[in-house]
Amino acid sequence: MGEPLRAAIRGTGSYAPSKVMTNADFEKFIDTSDEWIVQRTGIRQRRVMGEGETTSSMALAAAKAALADANLEAKDLDLIVCATVTGDMPFPATACFVQQGLGITDIPVFDLSAACSGFLYALSVGSQFIQAGTYRKVLVIGVDALSRYCDYTDRGSCILFGDGAGAVVLEPTSEDKGVLYSVLRAEGAGWDYINLPGGGTRYPTSAQTIADRLHYVKMKGRDVYKFAVEKMQWLLGDCMAKCGLTVETVDMVVPHQVNLRIIDSAAGKYGFPMEKIYINIDRYGNTSAASIPLALDEARRAGLIGPGSTIVMVAFGAGLTWAGAVVRL
Ligand SMILES: CC(C)(COP(=O)(O)OP(=O)(O)OC[C@H]1O[C@@H](n2cnc3c(N)ncnc32)[C@H](O)[C@@H]1OP(=O)(O)O)[C@@H](O)C(=O)NCCC(=O)NCCS
């Protein structure tokens, strides 16, 4: 028997649309201010898809960047897992459009729905296939385009979200690195904290569902806030305890970029210095499933983390779902 296999991150990539929407842009059509948004969320601007862009076009760009970084070709892939709640269409899976875009065939591809926790859910799934020895090269994508589903008359939610995509390529390793731990949780009873009710089988699209604005995100902001703080604190503690880590031995926390105050209170509980928390919410807002892989890719390319770095990733989202992972690069 050799060493047990783990899933190592061989490459990362990300994509954000070039179109920028600033807080000042929101001041033109809702009763808000740059000051309020920055104080309550930490967000200064977000990227939104331009005409012709789709969830799969963003995912494809991130996938190509991750493959290039891994020095691999699309034909080397054995599996694609795409985390999204804002796919190109209700079906087929957005992963199918990505596969087509990569020009490959005859491998399994599928989408996974866990909202803002989606990337960490997908990372865990991809990692299990590698540990089991089923597949060797796995592309894991987190992508969302919430700008297409925001209710731009609801100032309590529309200011939060942006669009983007991030991807990683996993491969087996027997070295002391890769996905060291992952934890996944959900609480379906909290489905009404944040959801997009219209267009599914519960509220099939009709003139009435559109008049009732059910095709837009609904959110109980304050309830989500409390739950997010509690779960992010728990996830950080759980990830460190399960891997025997301390604030000193964690090189970087890459949290879901949900709200600067939520991140601060979770990291503050353990006394993490701010330079150990990667933050880019000021530039992208909450990009849902893309948030963590986008941040991970940026932090790597900026040289803030690299080979040997131990990273804790924590996320929380609709479902309700929450998830964490410890990865050594
Ligand atoms: C949405 C959120 C920023 C609101 O911040 P908050 O401090 O909780 O603010 P509240 O909802 O208590 O609202 C306080 C006041 O600000 C107002 N307000 C809400 N959005 C506003 C905006 N964009 N601009 C100005 N005022 C706003 C509210 O109407 C309320 O006014 P009132 O006191 O007159 O009723 C915050 O609750 C949050 O980030 N929640 C988590 C949401 C989230 O992350 N969702 C995604 C999960 S993955």
The ligand as a Gaussian input file, in Angstrom:
#p B3LYP/6-31G(d) Opt

LIG

0 1
 C      -28.236000      43.437000       3.923000
 C      -27.395000      44.055000       5.011000
 C      -26.192000      44.754000       4.408000
 C      -28.235000      45.119000       5.710000
 O      -27.451000      45.712000       6.738000
 P      -28.060000      45.884000       8.198000
 O      -27.066000      46.611000       9.002000
 O      -28.483000      44.526000       8.668000
 O      -29.268000      46.791000       7.917000
 P      -30.808000      46.512000       8.205000
 O      -31.352000      45.478000       7.270000
 O      -30.982000      46.298000       9.668000
 O      -31.408000      47.899000       7.805000
 C      -31.094000      49.101000       8.500000
 C      -31.699000      50.258000       7.740000
 O      -30.975000      50.474000       6.527000
 C      -31.886000      50.523000       5.444000
 N      -31.236000      50.020000       4.240000
 C      -31.229000      48.752000       3.753000
 N      -30.511000      48.717000       2.609000
 C      -30.062000      49.965000       2.394000
 C      -29.282000      50.555000       1.386000
 N      -28.782000      49.843000       0.350000
 N      -28.990000      51.867000       1.483000
 C      -29.468000      52.613000       2.501000
 N      -30.225000      52.110000       3.482000
 C      -30.519000      50.806000       3.427000
 C      -33.045000      49.654000       5.885000
 O      -34.219000      49.972000       5.156000
 C      -33.145000      50.021000       7.340000
 O      -33.826000      51.237000       7.459000
 P      -34.890000      51.465000       8.651000
 O      -34.065000      51.338000       9.912000
 O      -35.398000      52.814000       8.359000
 O      -35.897000      50.360000       8.484000
 C      -26.949000      43.028000       6.064000
 O      -28.050000      42.584000       6.809000
 C      -26.293000      41.832000       5.427000
 O      -25.239000      41.941000       4.852000
 N      -26.898000      40.648000       5.589000
 C      -26.377000      39.435000       5.037000
 C      -26.864000      39.314000       3.631000
 C      -26.014000      38.409000       2.808000
 O      -24.849000      38.406000       2.946000
 N      -26.646000      37.654000       1.910000
 C      -25.974000      36.752000       1.073000
 C      -25.732000      35.482000       1.816000
 S      -24.658000      34.395000       0.961000

